[in-house]
């Protein structure tokens, strides 16, 4: 079944898509990992424990 041009204009996408959710989850994961890395570095500097 083919849609007519007028019907194609009436199609509305959702505001939240799987791609958007995936990118938000990846951003949050990256920020958390960055926080862990910075926190670990600060803790090593204060305890003067270098590898």
C-alpha positions in Angstrom: 0.0 0.0 0.0 1.5 3.3 -1.0 0.7 6.5 0.8 -0.3 9.6 -1.0 1.7 12.8 -0.7 -0.8 14.4 1.5 -0.8 11.4 3.9 3.0 11.6 4.1 2.8 15.2 5.4 0.5 14.0 8.2 3.0 11.5 9.6 4.5 12.7 12.9 7.5 11.1 14.6 7.8 10.6 18.3 9.7 13.1 20.4 11.7 10.3 22.1 13.3 7.8 19.8 15.6 4.9 20.5 18.5 6.8 19.0 18.0 9.7 21.3 17.7 7.4 24.4 20.9 5.6 23.4 22.8 8.8 22.9 21.6 10.1 26.3 22.6 6.9 28.0 26.1 7.0 26.4 26.6 10.7 27.5 25.6 9.9 31.1 27.9 6.8 31.0 30.8 8.9 29.7 30.3 11.7 32.3 30.2 9.1 35.1 33.4 7.4 33.9 35.1 10.8 33.6 34.1 11.6 37.2 35.5 8.3 38.4 38.8 9.0 36.6 39.1 12.5 37.9 38.2 11.4 41.4 40.7 8.6 41.3 43.4 11.0 40.1 42.7 13.4 42.9 42.8 10.7 45.5 46.2 9.4 44.2 47.6 12.9 44.2 46.6 13.5 47.8 47.8 10.1 49.0 51.0 10.4 46.9 50.4 6.9 45.6 51.6 6.8 42.0 52.0 3.8 39.8 
